[in-house]
Amino acid sequence: MARHIHIFRTELNTDESIAVLKETMNQHPDISRWHLDLEDVDKVLKVETDSLSEACIISLAGENQIFCEVLPD
């Protein structure tokens, strides 16, 4: 199966929301690796997965009251 890297803009601005995101990403079995760049103005989230679509990741974040959207090229 092909590995995909999805890139999102987020609006993470509290330690609590960052902690929730970390727990969500670390516990999901279909997420191979992920990285959050809080120094970037867009607070960029990169997610590496074999099976999850961008829509699935956005939904997963939304279930935890975390806004993210696909970062345009």
MIDOSE-1310 file (N, C-alpha, C; in nm, 2 decimals, decimal comma, always signed):
residues 73
marh	+0,08/-0,12/+0,00/+0,00/+0,00/+0,00/+0,09/+0,12/+0,00; +0,05/+0,23/-0,07/+0,13/+0,35/-0,08/+0,11/+0,43/+0,04; +0,22/+0,49/+0,08/+0,22/+0,58/+0,20/+0,19/+0,72/+0,15; +0,11/+0,79/+0,22/+0,07/+0,93/+0,19/+0,11/+1,02/+0,30
ihif	+0,15/+1,14/+0,26/+0,17/+1,24/+0,36/+0,07/+1,36/+0,33; -0,01/+1,38/+0,43/-0,11/+1,48/+0,42/-0,07/+1,60/+0,50; -0,09/+1,72/+0,45/-0,04/+1,85/+0,51/-0,16/+1,94/+0,54; -0,17/+1,99/+0,66/-0,29/+2,07/+0,70/-0,24/+2,19/+0,77
rtel	-0,33/+2,29/+0,76/-0,32/+2,42/+0,84/-0,41/+2,39/+0,96; -0,36/+2,43/+1,08/-0,44/+2,41/+1,20/-0,46/+2,55/+1,27; -0,55/+2,55/+1,37/-0,56/+2,67/+1,46/-0,54/+2,63/+1,60; -0,44/+2,55/+1,63/-0,40/+2,51/+1,76/-0,34/+2,63/+1,84
ntde	-0,41/+2,66/+1,95/-0,35/+2,78/+2,02/-0,35/+2,76/+2,17; -0,38/+2,64/+2,22/-0,38/+2,62/+2,36/-0,30/+2,49/+2,39; -0,24/+2,48/+2,51/-0,17/+2,36/+2,54/-0,26/+2,24/+2,55; -0,39/+2,27/+2,59/-0,49/+2,16/+2,60/-0,52/+2,10/+2,46
siav	-0,54/+2,19/+2,36/-0,57/+2,14/+2,23/-0,45/+2,07/+2,16; -0,33/+2,11/+2,19/-0,21/+2,04/+2,14/-0,20/+1,91/+2,21; -0,23/+1,90/+2,34/-0,22/+1,77/+2,41/-0,33/+1,67/+2,35; -0,45/+1,72/+2,32/-0,55/+1,64/+2,27/-0,51/+1,59/+2,13
lket	-0,45/+1,67/+2,05/-0,40/+1,63/+1,92/-0,29/+1,53/+1,93; -0,20/+1,55/+2,02/-0,09/+1,45/+2,04/-0,15/+1,31/+2,07; -0,24/+1,31/+2,17/-0,30/+1,18/+2,21/-0,37/+1,12/+2,09; -0,45/+1,20/+2,02/-0,52/+1,14/+1,91/-0,43/+1,08/+1,80
mnqh	-0,33/+1,16/+1,76/-0,24/+1,11/+1,66/-0,16/+0,99/+1,71; -0,11/+0,99/+1,83/-0,03/+0,88/+1,88/-0,11/+0,75/+1,90; -0,24/+0,76/+1,92/-0,32/+0,64/+1,95/-0,38/+0,58/+1,83; -0,38/+0,65/+1,72/-0,45/+0,60/+1,60/-0,36/+0,50/+1,53
pdis	-0,42/+0,38/+1,51/-0,33/+0,27/+1,45/-0,29/+0,29/+1,30; -0,37/+0,38/+1,23/-0,34/+0,40/+1,09/-0,25/+0,52/+1,06; -0,20/+0,58/+1,17/-0,11/+0,70/+1,15/+0,03/+0,65/+1,18; +0,11/+0,65/+1,08/+0,25/+0,60/+1,09/+0,34/+0,70/+1,17
rwhl	+0,33/+0,82/+1,12/+0,41/+0,93/+1,18/+0,33/+1,06/+1,17; +0,36/+1,16/+1,25/+0,30/+1,29/+1,24/+0,40/+1,39/+1,30; +0,38/+1,52/+1,25/+0,46/+1,63/+1,30/+0,38/+1,75/+1,30; +0,40/+1,83/+1,41/+0,33/+1,96/+1,42/+0,43/+2,07/+1,43
dled	+0,43/+2,17/+1,34/+0,52/+2,28/+1,34/+0,45/+2,40/+1,40; +0,46/+2,43/+1,53/+0,39/+2,54/+1,59/+0,46/+2,67/+1,57; +0,58/+2,67/+1,51/+0,65/+2,79/+1,48/+0,61/+2,85/+1,35; +0,55/+2,77/+1,26/+0,49/+2,81/+1,13/+0,37/+2,89/+1,16
vdkv	+0,34/+3,00/+1,08/+0,22/+3,08/+1,10/+0,10/+3,00/+1,08; +0,10/+2,89/+1,00/-0,02/+2,81/+0,98/-0,02/+2,69/+1,08; +0,07/+2,68/+1,17/+0,07/+2,57/+1,27/+0,05/+2,44/+1,19; +0,14/+2,41/+1,10/+0,13/+2,30/+1,01/+0,14/+2,16/+1,07
lkve	+0,04/+2,08/+1,04/+0,03/+1,94/+1,08/+0,06/+1,85/+0,96; +0,16/+1,76/+0,97/+0,19/+1,66/+0,86/+0,16/+1,53/+0,92; +0,08/+1,45/+0,84/+0,04/+1,32/+0,89/+0,08/+1,22/+0,78; +0,15/+1,11/+0,82/+0,19/+1,01/+0,73/+0,11/+0,88/+0,76
tdsl	+0,04/+0,83/+0,65/-0,05/+0,72/+0,67/-0,06/+0,64/+0,54; -0,09/+0,51/+0,56/-0,11/+0,42/+0,44/-0,25/+0,42/+0,40; -0,35/+0,46/+0,49/-0,49/+0,43/+0,45/-0,58/+0,55/+0,48; -0,55/+0,65/+0,55/-0,64/+0,75/+0,58/-0,64/+0,86/+0,48
seac	-0,76/+0,91/+0,44/-0,77/+1,02/+0,35/-0,76/+1,15/+0,42; -0,74/+1,26/+0,35/-0,74/+1,39/+0,41/-0,87/+1,42/+0,49; -0,98/+1,38/+0,42/-1,11/+1,40/+0,49/-1,13/+1,32/+0,62; -1,07/+1,20/+0,63/-1,07/+1,12/+0,75/-0,99/+1,19/+0,86
iisl	-0,88/+1,25/+0,83/-0,80/+1,31/+0,93/-0,87/+1,44/+0,97; -0,93/+1,52/+0,88/-1,00/+1,64/+0,92/-1,12/+1,60/+1,01; -1,19/+1,49/+0,98/-1,30/+1,45/+1,07/-1,25/+1,40/+1,20; -1,14/+1,33/+1,21/-1,08/+1,29/+1,33/-1,04/+1,41/+1,42
agen	-0,98/+1,51/+1,36/-0,95/+1,63/+1,44/-1,08/+1,70/+1,48; -1,17/+1,71/+1,40/-1,30/+1,78/+1,43/-1,37/+1,71/+1,54; -1,37/+1,58/+1,55/-1,43/+1,50/+1,66/-1,37/+1,55/+1,80; -1,25/+1,60/+1,79/-1,18/+1,65/+1,91/-1,18/+1,80/+1,92
qifc	-1,27/+1,86/+1,85/-1,28/+2,01/+1,85/-1,15/+2,08/+1,81; -1,08/+2,02/+1,71/-0,96/+2,07/+1,66/-0,98/+2,11/+1,51; -0,97/+2,23/+1,48/-0,99/+2,28/+1,34/-0,86/+2,25/+1,26; -0,88/+2,18/+1,14/-0,77/+2,17/+1,05/-0,83/+2,17/+0,91
evlp	-0,75/+2,22/+0,81/-0,79/+2,21/+0,67/-0,66/+2,19/+0,59; -0,69/+2,13/+0,47/-0,58/+2,10/+0,38/-0,50/+2,23/+0,35; -0,37/+2,23/+0,36/-0,29/+2,34/+0,33/-0,27/+2,35/+0,18; -0,32/+2,45/+0,11/-0,30/+2,46/-0,03/-0,15/+2,47/-0,07
d	-0,12/+2,42/-0,19/+0,02/+2,43/-0,24/+0,06/+2,57/-0,26
